[in-house]
Amino acid sequence: MYNSETAGDENATSYFPLVDRIADGYFKEATTDHDLYEAFVKVLKDDGHMDGETLSSYNLALALRTAAPRIEAQYQYYHTTVEPSIDEEDMSCPVWVLFGNKQYCSPSLDEPHGDFKGHA
């Protein structure tokens, strides 16, 4: 996660394409942090998201973990605000999205699973 967040800081248009790559399992063959880093840098270069100068800045930001506070804040917000608003007994929707104060279980957003009881 640090890789895509940090890359998004360096080049905002790279964030969602990189998240798509992660979701598609592109990096699943990486067995070590070094393998993951190498695969990520290859994608950044091959897909034209970063040139040499931007890549140097990305490496510095990655080493300094500049995205860590934002990731931790999002994690804390989810666990303190969103999780308490979810009906824990209803496990039929383990992966969902909040849209228009409705909880949806399918990517098509065709039918809401229920109303969101909290505040987002």
N, C-alpha and C positions, 0 to 999 in steps of 0.2 A: 504494500500500500504506500509506503514511503516513496517508492520509485515514481508512481504515477502522480502523486500529490506534488512531489518536488519538480517533476517534469512539467506539470501544469503551471507551476509558478514561473518557470523559465519560458514556457511557450503555452499560453492558454489554450490554443487550438489543439494541442496534443493530448489534453486530459481525457476527453471522451473516447477518442480512437484507442488510446492505451487501455482504458477501462474495458472497452469492447474486446481487445486482445486478451486481457486477463479473463474475462467472462467466457470467452471462446476456448479457454484452456491452452492458449499458445505457449505459456511459460510452464506448463505442468511437468515437462521433462527435466526442468532444472532441479537438481538434487541438493545443491549447496547455495549459499548466499552468493558466492562468486559466480556460479553458473547463471543464476538469476540476473545478476548485475550485467554479465556479458551479453546475455540474450536481450536484456532491456536496452542496452547501449546499441546493439545491432539494430533493433527496431527503430530506435530514435534516429539513427543515421540513415538506414535504408528507406524509411518512410518519409525522410526529409523534415523531421520535426526539429532537428538541431544541427547546427554546423559546429566546427571546432571550438569557436569562442564560446558559444552558448553551452556546449557540452562541458567545457571547463568550469563554467559557472554552476552548471547542474551538479558536477562532481563535488564542488565545494559545498553547495547547499545540502547535498545528500550526506556528506561527511559531518556537517554541523547539525543535521537532522532538523532543519528549519521548519519542516512541515509537522513535526511531532506535537507541538502545542495545539494546533488546529485539529489534528486527528484525535487527540485526547479530549478536547472540548466537545467534539461531535459524539464521541463515545460516551462521555459523562452525560450529555444532554439526552441521548437516547435512553440510557439506563435510569435516569432520574425523572424524566418527563414522559417519554413515550411508552416505555415498558409497563409502568404502572397503569396505563390506560388500556392495555390489551387484556382481553379476557383470557386468563391463563388456562382455563379449562378447555378452551376451544383451540385444539391443535390442528384443525383441518386447514389452516392457512399459515404454515410455518414461514413462508417467504411472501412478503406483501409490499404494497406501495400505498402511500397516503396521497390522495389527490382530491381536492375539493372537499376536504374534511370527511372523506369516505375511505374505507379500507378496501383495497382491491387485491385479489389473489392471482389474477391472470394478467399477462402483459397487454392484452387487448382492451382492458378496462371496460369490458362489456357489461358486467354486472357487479355492483358493489357487494362486498362480503358483509359489510355492516358500517355503522356510523363510528367515527372515531370519537371516543369519549373524553379525550384530553384536549390539550391546546398545543398547537405546533407553531 
